[in-house]
Amino acid sequence: MIGKITGVVMVLLFCITTRLVAQTGTTPNPILTADSLATGNYKDVLNSFFQFAFDRLASPDKTIKFTGTPFAVMAKLDTLLLVDTIYKRYRTLRNLNYTFGLRLDTSFRFNGFSAGLKYALINKRDETVQNAFVRTVLSNAVVKQMFALNNHMVAKIPTMPNPEPLMQEYSSFTRGLKSFRSLSKPLQDSMLAFAASSDSTRALFETLMQNPNFNIKRTADSLYQDMKTNFNKNALWTVGVTDTTLKNQFAFANVVFQTEFLKSVNKYSKTKNDLELNIKSQLQLVDDTLKAGRDLRRAVFNFEPGFNWVINTKGTRKSYLELKFSGGYYHIFNGIYVKEDKDQLWVNGTVRIRIFNDIWVPFEVKYDPKSGNLFGFINVRANFRALAGAARQLAK
């Protein structure tokens, strides 16, 4: 059985086919995460490779940010790190995000610099290294039946008359090149007899009888996609810190300690759309502008619980529109200004639209119920995998 996987779908498919067909080369298969299925909101919480962002384009204080992972840079320099046996050793670095940003004023002139680190304390969404995902696949009833059928056929075919062409024919079946209907009668009869011999494989027997066009590759792909989609709805919890300096004094002007939790609430639902629970909080230490120098004595706590409604395409399950609704609570521990409330409540909303495959435009709206003020911010997110080309070269 191949020990190199390009996704756990190989557990479903290559575990079958590689017992029939010998490997033709030694080129390793690279690991690629299910990055394309991740929501835009998820990529803002933790990015798998790189992200280029433009924040608050229409406001006086704009920001250009670049987010990446140390592993992505290392793998860009050495693509052999994408081989799964090596890839799995760098889980810690792949759970770490770094961010660099430039602040711009109204005229798009440099006005400061920001930097930050974020780490995923809990990341149950990376199916490429999660043993739990492999166990989920292998414990699936349909997967067990296909494994049992394959084990039987691999042992049975050598005992049948003229086994070599039958083995080649069965190999084509496991690779999806042939449907059950197109198999020769000896193979069909042997498969049906085995499937009907036990209660544990009875469902497979009924499937073969009712659907002569049964294609094992399409079935494996469908199973994998469903399980991967559900697995990518698991919990993610990150913690991080960022700091900002202004150009007039290169000292800390705003230090933010933050944590964020993300998890889908309809994990096993058959509905096309998803609903994500998103909770984040942060503590800001800000320069008190009423006092000379940089003191970071103004302390502001922010808590924002909300839900992100993800609207997916029917076929690819990629999200093309996301609507996030949340409430915001602000508490000022120290450094309250004149006529400023110590506690504030906000209503927040974000409409996130996918323009291209990896480019998002989030439009954020904040509403103050007390004052009636409404604020809107336009952002742009470009999520990209600069390693994709290198990975494709490895797969050749």
N, C-alpha and C positions, 0 to 999 in steps of 0.2 A: 504494500500500500504506500502510496506516495507520502512522504513526510513533509513535503513543501506544498503549501496551500495558497491559492490566490483569493481565498474567501472560503468560508465554511461550506459553500455549495459543493466544494470538492469532496467534502465528507460524504455527500449524497451521491456524487457522480463518479469521481475519480477512484474512490475506494472500490467501486465496482469494476470500472474499465481497466484499471492498471493490473488487475489480476489476470486479465486476458491478453493485454497488449503490452509488450515490453517497451521501456522507455527508449526513445530514439536519440536522445541527447542528454547532456548534463547541465544545460542552462537552467539556473534556478528561477523559480517563479517568484515575482515580487509580491509584497503585501500592499494592498490599497484599501483604505477604510471606506465605509459607506458614506463618504463625505457628501456625495451628491444628494443623498436622501435627507441630510440634516436640514433642519429649518433655519431660516435666516436668524431667528431669535437665538437658537442654540449656538450658531457660529459667533454671535456677539458675546456669548457667555464664555465659550472656550473654542478657540480656532485650532483646527487640525494641522494646517500648513501655514498659509500667509493670508493676511487681510490688509487692504489699503482702504482707509476711511476718510471721508470729508464730513466733518460734523458742523452743524449750525451754519450752513452756507449763507443764509440770509440775515444772520445776526451780527452785531458789532464784533463779537469775539468768536472767531472761527478757529477750527483745529484740523490739521492734517495729521493722521495717525497711521503708523505701520505696526502691525502685530504679527508675530511669528513664533515659531518654536525652535529651540536649540537643535532638536533632532532634524528638523526640516533643512536647516543650514548644513548640518553634518552630512545628511544624505545627498544634498545637492553636490557636495564635494566628493562624496564617495557613495555611488549608487548601489554598491554591494550591501550597504546597510539596509536596503529594502528587502533583502532576502529574509523570509520569515524567521528562520532560526536565529538570525542576528537581530532582526527587527524587534522581537519580543523582549530582548534584553534592555531596550531603551524606553520602557514604559514610563519611567519617571520623567525623562526629558520630554516625552511627547505630551505629558500632562502639564507641562510648564509653558506658559505664554509670557513673552516679553513685549513691551509696547514702547515705542518712541513717537513723540508728537511735536509738532510745531504750532504755536499759537499765532494767529494773524489778526491784525486790526481791520477796521472797515475798508481800508485801502489795500488789503492783502499784503501788508508789510509785516515783517517778523516782529513778534511781540512777546516771545517767550518760548520755553521748552518744557516738555513733560516726559516722564519716563515711568514705567511701572512693571510689576511682576504679578503674575496670577498663577495659582496652582490648584489643580483639581484634587481635593481630598477624597472625594468619591466620584468615580467615573465608571459607571456600569454600562456605558454605551459603546465601548470599543469592542466590537465582536471579534476582532482579529486576534486578541490576546486573552479574552475572557474564557476561562474554562467553563464557566456557567453556560455560555452560549453553545459550546461543543456538547455539553451534557444535554442541553435542551434539544439539540438536533438529534442526537443519538437516542434519546428517550421517546422521540415522536413515534407513534404507532405505525404510520405509513412508512417511515424510514426503516423501522425494524423489519417490516414485511418485505421491503425491497432488498435489504441485506440478506434476509433468510432465503429469498428466491434466488439471489445471485450465488450464495454459497452452495445451494442445491444444484444450480445449473453448471457451475464450474466443476463440481464433482461428477455430475451426471453425464455431461457431453462426452468426455473421453471414453466412456463405456458404450456409447452409441455407435452404430455403423457409420463409417465415413466421418469421423469426428472433426477433422481439420476444417472443411468448409462450414460445418455447423458452428464451430467455435468462432470463425470469422463473421458469420452471419449474426451470431449472438452478440459479438463485440459491436457490430454496427447498431444493433438494437439498444445496447446500453449507452452508446454515444448519441442516440437520438436520430440516427440516419435512417432507421427503419421503425415503422410502427408495428404493433403486435399483429395486425392483420397481414402484413407483408412477410411475416416469418413463415418458414416451411412448416408443414404439418407436424413433423416429429418434435420440433421445438415448441410449437403451440401446445401440443398434447402433453408434453412433459411439464411445461409451466402450469397448465391448468390442473393437472393431476396433483402437483405439489401444493398449489394454492388451495385446492379443495380438501387437502388431507388433514388440515388442522384448523381449529377455531381461531387461532392467532393470525392466520393468513386468509381467513374466509372473506374478509372485506376486499382483499386484492383479487380473489377469484371472481367475485361479483363485478368488480371494476373491469376485469379483462373480458368477461362475458357480455357486459352491457356496453362496453366501449372498445370495439375492435381496433379503433384508431389510437389506442393508448400509446403515448410517447413518453418514455421514461425520463428523457432529458427535460422536456417541458414540465413534467410533473415535479422533478427535482428542483428546477429553477423556481417554479411557483411556490413550492414549500419553503425554499431558502429565502425568497423575497418576503414571504409572509412572516417568517420567524425573525428575519433581520429587521423588518419594519417594526415589529413588536419590541425587539431587543433595543432598538434605538429610541424607545420611549422610556427607558429606565432612568434612574435618578442620576443627577449630576450636581455636585456641590463644590463650589470654588471659593477660595479666599485670595485676597490680593491687596496690594498697596501701590499707590501712584503718588507722584509728587510733581508739582508745577513751579517753575521759576519765571520771573518776568525779566525782560531784557535790561531794564534799568538797574536791577540788582540781582545778580545771579545767586539768589538764596531762596530757600523754600518759601513759597507764597501760599501753597495749598497742598496739604498732605491728606490723602484719603485712604482709610482702611475699609475694605469692603468684603462682603460675602454674598454669594448668590446661589439659590437652589432652583433646579429645574427638573420637572417630571411630568410626563403625560398622565392624565387622569382617566383616559379611555383606552388603555393599553391593548386590550383584547377585543375591542369593538370592531365590528365589520363595516362601520361607516367609513366613507371616503375621507372625511376630515378629522383632524386631531384637535385635542384641547390640552394645552400645557399649563401646568401650575408653575408660576414664576414668582419667587419671593427673593427680594434683595434688600440689603440694608448696608449703611455705610456711616462712618464717623469721619467728619471733615475737621481738620485743624487748619484754620484759615488765618491769614494775617489780619490783625485788627487795625484797620486803616485810620482809626482815631488816635492811634499812638505811633510815635516815631519808630522807625526801624521795622525789622521783621521779627515778630514775636510768636506767631501761630497761637495766640491766646483765645481766639474766637473758635469755639467748638460747637459743631452742628451735627445732630444725629438725624438720619433719614431712614425711614422704613417704608418699603413699597411692595405690597402683595398684589398679585394680579393674575390674570389668565390670558393666554395667547391662543387665539383661535386660528388654526392652520387649515387653509383650503388647498387641497392637493389635486393634481391631475388624476384622472381615472386610471390611465394606463401605467405611467411611470411612477406614480405616487410622490412626485416631486411637488413641493409647495410653490404656488405661484402668487398667493396673496395671504397675508397674515394680519389679523386684527387683534391688537393687544389692548386690554382694558385693565387699569390698575388704580389703586388709591395710594396717596402719598401722605405720610405724616412726618413733619419736621419739628424737632425740638432743639432749641438753642440752650446749651448748658452754660455757656460763658460768652461774653462779648456782645450783649444785646444792644442794638442801636436805639436811638430815640424814636419813639412811636412805632417800634417794631414789636410784633407779637412773639412771645416766647414759644408758643406752639402754633403750628399752621397745618391746615389740611388742604390737599390738592386732589383733583381728579385728573388722571393721565390717560392718554390714548395714543396708540401708534399704529399707523397704517403702513405696512411694509409690502412693497410690490417688487416682484422679481422682473427686472428688465431683460436681462440675458441670463444664461445658465448660472453664472456666478456673480452677477451684479444686482444688488438690491438698492432700492431707494426708500428708506424709512422716513415718514413724515410724522413728527411727534407734536402732540398738542397737550398743553397743561392748562388746567382751569382752576382758578382760586374761587371757591364758592363764597367766601366772605366778601372779597372786594369785587368779584365779578370779572376780574381780569382774565384774558385768554391769551396764551402765548403759543406760537407755533415755530417749529424748527425743521428744516429740511436737511437730511443727511444722505450720504451715499456710501454704500459698502461694496467693495470689490473683493470677493473671496476667490482665491485661486490656488491651484496646486502646481507649482513650478516643477514638481518632481514627476508629473504624469508622463512627460516625454521620455525621461530617463527610465521610468518603469516599463514603458512600452518597449524600449530597446532591450531591457533585460528579458522580456517575455519572448523575444524573437528567437 
